[in-house]
C-alpha cells in the first residue's frame, strides 16, 4: 500500500481547521484530498477482506462487508471531544464493517484471519468488546496499522442488529447515550436501560448458546464422518435443549426490537 | 467499487439515497458527499458516503439509515 502522502504536522494543521471550522489554510492538505485518500484506503481493505477464502470458515453462510470514510460530523465531534488527538491518530477515519451469522468462535477465527492477512499481532490490535461492552455495544474491532490507521469492525448478525438499533435510538435520544450518558426523561432512561440489557444479557446469552450448538454440531458431525453410529444421547438431548431455548429467545428478541422500533417511530413522527 | 451517498435526517429518520455504480463509484460518491457537505444548511441532515457491492448489503451493515421514509432524491 502507498504511504500516506502527508506529514504528521500537515495533518495536525488540517485537524485544527476541521475541529474549529476555520477557513482552510495554505499550510495543510485539503480536507477533500485527505478524505479521498482515506476513502480509497478503506475501499481497498474492504476488497481485500472480501477476497479472503471464507467458505472453509463460514461454510455456505453469506457475509456482508462495507466501508466508509468517517463523516464530517463524527470526525469533528471526535476532534472536539479529544483535542489532543491529531487526525493521523484517529483510529476510524477509514472504517470497514464485516458482518455474518456466525458463532463466537467463528468470529474469533474471522478476526485472526484478518490480522493474519495484514501480518498484525492480535494481542496488540484487537479490541474485544463482547465481554466488556461499551454502553451495551458488543463487537470485536481490529485497529490495523497500515500506511494509516484502519478500523475493521467484526460483528455477528445479532451484534450488528443491536448496534444499528442503538444508533437509531441515539438519533432520537441524543448521541450521548453512546458514551454512557442517559436521557433525563424516566421513560427514555428505561428504554435505554432495556436496550443495553438486551445486548449484555439476552444477546450475549444467545451467543453463548449458539456457540455451544456449533461446538456440539461439529463434534457429532466428526463422529458421523468417522463412521461412529453410537452418538452420545446426552449430546443429542443438550443440542435439542439449546436449539429450543435459542428459538424461544430469538422470538422474544425480535418482539422486543419491534416494540422498540415502534416506540422510536412514534417519537420520530412527533419530530417530523 | 460501487458507492452510495445517503442524506439522513437524524430526528425523523427520512433519507435520500444516491447510487454511484462502477469501479470508481466509491470515489464519485465521496466527491458528491463533499459537494453536499458544502451546500448543507441544516446539520440535522447527516451526509455519509458508503462503499459496498450493493445497497442490500448496506441495508444490513448500516441498517440505521433505513428505518424511516425514503424521499425522492434531488
Interface residues (C-beta under 8 A of the other chain):
Chain A: X31 X32 X35 X36 X39 X40 X42 X43 X46 X47 X50 X64 X65 X66 X67 X68 X69 X71 X72 X73 X97 X99 X157 X160 X161 X164 X165 X167 X168 X171 X172 X261 X264 X265 X268 X271 X272
Chain B: X1 X10 X11 X12 X13 X14 X26 X27 X30 X31 X34 X37 X43 X46 X47 X48 X49 X50 X51 X52 X53 X57 X58 X60 X61 X62 X63 X64 X67 X68
